Amino acid sequence: MKIGLTTSVIQRGQTGIAQYVLALTRAFERHARRHQFTLFVLEDDFPLFDFARDIMQIVPVPERFRAPMDDIIWHQTQLPGLARKLQLDVLHIPSYRRMIWSRPCALVATIHDLAPFRVAGKYDWKRMLYGRVIARILARRQDEIIAVSETTARDIATFFRLPYKHMSVVYNGVDHTRFNPGSREEAKAAVAARHGIRDPFFLYVARLEHPAKNHVRLITAFNQFKVDTQSPWQLVLAGGDWHGAEEIHAKIKESPFSSEIHCVGFVAEPDLPMLYRAADIFVYPSLYEGFGLPPLEAMACGCPVISSARGALGEVVGDAAAIVDPENIATIRWQMTRLAKDADLREKWIAVGLTRIDRFHWQRAASATLNVYQRAIAKRRGIPAGVAIEDELSR
């Protein structure tokens, strides 16, 4: 197959979609001898794909198309022509906001979540209009839709009115070569040296986005935890500023424990496993997720997890996390308190977490995604079921 993957939505590698695109591309490496992969990459993002340079074709996208609206225009006006010129069999667009109208080849799109339809105030009215009207129309132009969870598939059926027969659920994976239990002592020493944090700490990895990521309630729960326990525990927030970040910073500033709340910004891929290993408890009180990778990454690194079960989080973490109602501050504080006080309980959650994450592998996701590509090509070309796609493409 000649496969195209557009990557210009990864926002310099600092989003969940970026982790999806980069991890999937790495998992495709072992399939590069059998299939031809073409990556469409913004010029300044080239270093992020250095690992693929020798085995995949990289087509530059001019930097002037980086801004969201400009990028949408590029997808609609430039990308179809490139797909035809390169004679692609299938084009994969990993974001519902970049789905295209023209059909130069078989089209596959990944929809990670429809959280804006579930969380009031997540985006402004312009983005909501695009999602509710334009994206809904474009979704019907795709040959196959990948949903990253059953929850997202149900949301697609509900909000886009798309039949389930056009969708495939392909779970995200965990990179077990990076996220695994390592030396906790080394991790603690590294975090102490870099961030000056030497006391036990709760960790939350998510972009600073209000209200969707629920930082404000978490900070309130942490304040109450500190008052109740008089303990030295700290709170570490890892993630870059996003929509509504000013609300989060204001809440930290007014906290009587502001000196014990640390915003460490976006954490680069090589440093993230160390941060998970150093954390004593991982908290993830998000209001809604279409999947939710950070809790799994924390589990893989041997960190006990407190999590919301909203959206797909219950589906993903299963019974391997201490569950909270993200809108109930008392339940967040209660779980933080009981886990902080009970080392045996933390060890229990570590053990069940390490068992849980064995279900999630990027190689498994890559293989399933390749199968979706084949179905999309067969659908576009009218190839009967049971006929080998490779045989048809070689004619």
Long-range contacts (C-beta under 8 A, 24 or more apart in sequence): 1-35, 1-36, 1-89, 1-90, 1-370, 1-373, 1-374, 1-377, 1-389, 1-390, 1-393, 2-35, 2-36, 2-38, 2-86, 2-87, 2-88, 2-89, 2-90, 3-35, 3-36, 3-37, 3-38, 3-88, 3-89, 3-90, 3-91, 3-92, 3-373, 4-37, 4-38, 4-39, 4-40, 4-82, 4-83, 4-86, 4-88, 4-90, 4-91, 4-92, 4-105, 5-37, 5-38, 5-39, 5-40, 5-91, 5-92, 5-94, 6-39, 6-40, 6-75, 6-79, 6-91, 6-92, 6-93, 6-94, 6-98, 7-39, 7-40, 7-41, 7-42, 7-45, 7-49, 7-94, 8-40, 8-41, 8-42, 8-45, 8-61, 8-65, 8-66, 8-71, 8-74, 8-75, 8-98, 9-71, 9-94, 9-95, 9-97, 9-98, 10-45, 10-48, 12-44, 12-45, 12-48, 13-45, 13-48, 13-269, 14-207, 14-240, 14-266, 15-207, 16-112, 16-291, 16-293, 17-94, 17-95, 17-112, 18-48, 19-293, 20-94, 20-110, 20-112, 20-148, 20-172, 21-94, 22-48, 22-49, 22-269, 23-172, 23-173, 23-175, 23-362, 23-365, 24-94, 24-362, 24-365, 24-366, 24-369, 25-49, 25-51, 25-52, 25-56, 26-51, 26-52, 26-175, 26-362, 27-173, 27-362, 27-363, 27-365, 27-366, 28-56, 28-366, 29-55, 30-363, 31-366, 31-370, 32-56, 35-370, 38-86, 38-88, 40-79, 40-82, 42-66, 59-86, 68-97, 71-98, 72-97, 72-98, 75-99, 75-100, 76-100, 76-101, 76-102, 80-104, 89-373, 89-377, 89-393, 90-373, 90-376, 90-377, 92-369, 92-373, 96-131, 96-135, 96-138, 96-139, 97-130, 97-131, 97-135, 99-135, 99-138, 99-139, 99-141, 99-142, 100-138, 100-141, 101-138, 101-141, 103-141, 103-380, 105-380, 106-143, 106-144, 106-373, 106-376, 106-377, 106-379, 106-380, 106-381, 107-141, 107-142, 107-143, 107-144, 107-376, 108-142, 108-143, 108-144, 108-145, 108-146, 108-372, 108-373, 108-376, 109-139, 109-142, 109-144, 109-145, 109-146, 110-145, 110-146, 110-147, 110-148, 111-139, 111-145, 111-146, 111-147, 111-148, 111-152, 111-156, 111-290, 112-148, 112-152, 112-290, 112-291, 113-148, 113-152, 113-155, 113-288, 113-289, 113-290, 113-291, 113-311, 113-312, 114-152, 114-155, 114-156, 114-159, 114-160, 114-290, 115-212, 115-287, 115-288, 115-289, 115-290, 115-311, 117-155, 117-159, 118-155, 118-287, 118-288, 118-311, 119-211, 119-212, 119-287, 119-288, 120-211, 121-211, 122-209, 122-211, 122-212, 122-243, 123-243, 132-159, 135-160, 136-160, 136-161, 142-166, 143-375, 143-376, 143-377, 143-379, 143-380, 144-168, 144-372, 144-373, 144-375, 144-376, 144-379, 146-170, 146-369, 146-372, 147-290, 148-172, 148-290, 148-291, 148-312, 149-290, 149-291, 149-311, 149-312, 149-315, 149-316, 150-312, 150-315, 151-290, 151-311, 151-312, 151-315, 152-290, 152-291, 152-312, 155-290, 168-368, 168-371, 168-372, 168-375, 170-365, 170-368, 170-369, 170-372, 171-291, 171-316, 171-359, 171-360, 171-364, 171-365, 172-291, 172-293, 172-360, 172-362, 172-365, 173-360, 173-361, 173-362, 173-363, 173-364, 173-365, 174-293, 174-296, 174-297, 174-300, 174-357, 174-360, 174-361, 174-362, 175-362, 176-300, 176-357, 176-361, 178-269, 178-272, 178-273, 179-272, 179-273, 179-276, 179-296, 179-297, 179-300, 179-301, 179-357, 180-273, 180-300, 180-301, 180-302, 181-277, 181-300, 181-301, 181-302, 181-354, 182-273, 182-274, 182-277, 182-301, 183-277, 184-277, 184-278, 184-302, 186-274, 186-277, 187-274, 187-275, 187-277, 187-278, 188-278, 190-274, 190-278, 191-274, 191-275, 191-278, 195-236, 195-262, 195-264, 197-234, 197-236, 197-262, 199-232, 199-233, 199-234, 200-231, 200-232, 200-233, 200-234, 200-280, 200-340, 201-233, 201-234, 201-235, 201-236, 201-262, 201-278, 201-279, 201-280, 202-233, 202-234, 202-235, 202-236, 202-279, 202-280, 202-281, 202-282, 202-283, 202-336, 202-340, 203-236, 203-238, 203-275, 203-276, 203-279, 203-281, 203-282, 203-283, 203-298, 203-303, 204-235, 204-236, 204-237, 204-238, 204-239, 204-282, 204-283, 204-284, 204-285, 205-238, 205-239, 205-267, 205-272, 205-275, 205-276, 205-282, 205-284, 205-294, 205-297, 205-298, 206-237, 206-238, 206-239, 206-284, 206-286, 206-294, 207-239, 207-240, 207-241, 207-242, 207-266, 208-237, 208-239, 208-240, 208-241, 208-242, 208-244, 208-245, 208-248, 208-249, 208-263, 209-242, 209-243, 209-244, 209-245, 210-243, 210-244, 210-245, 210-247, 210-248, 211-244, 211-247, 211-287, 212-286, 212-287, 212-288, 213-239, 213-286, 213-287, 214-285, 214-286, 214-287, 214-308, 214-326, 215-248, 215-251, 216-247, 216-248, 216-251, 217-285, 217-326, 217-327, 217-329, 217-332, 218-283, 218-285, 218-332, 219-248, 219-251, 219-252, 219-255, 219-261, 220-251, 220-329, 221-285, 221-329, 221-330, 221-332, 221-333, 221-336, 222-255, 222-257, 222-261, 222-333, 222-336, 223-255, 223-256, 223-257, 224-329, 224-333, 225-333, 225-336, 225-337, 225-340, 226-256, 226-257, 226-260, 228-333, 228-337, 229-337, 229-340, 229-341, 231-340, 233-260, 233-280, 233-340, 234-260, 234-261, 234-262, 235-260, 235-261, 235-262, 236-262, 236-264, 236-275, 236-279, 237-261, 237-262, 237-263, 237-264, 238-264, 238-265, 238-266, 238-267, 238-272, 238-275, 239-265, 239-266, 239-267, 240-265, 240-266, 272-297, 273-297, 273-301, 276-300, 276-301, 276-303, 277-301, 277-302, 277-303, 279-303, 280-304, 280-340, 280-346, 281-305, 281-306, 281-336, 281-339, 281-340, 281-346, 282-306, 283-307, 283-332, 283-336, 284-308, 284-313, 284-321, 285-324, 285-326, 285-332, 286-310, 286-311, 286-313, 286-326, 287-326, 287-327, 289-313, 289-316, 291-316, 292-316, 292-317, 295-321, 296-356, 296-357, 296-360, 298-353, 299-350, 299-353, 299-354, 299-356, 299-357, 300-353, 300-354, 300-357, 302-350, 302-353, 302-354, 303-350, 303-353, 304-339, 304-345, 304-346, 304-347, 304-348, 304-349, 304-350, 304-353, 305-349, 305-353, 306-332, 306-335, 306-336, 306-339, 317-356, 318-356, 319-352, 319-356, 320-349, 320-352, 320-353, 320-355, 320-356, 320-357, 321-349, 321-353, 322-349
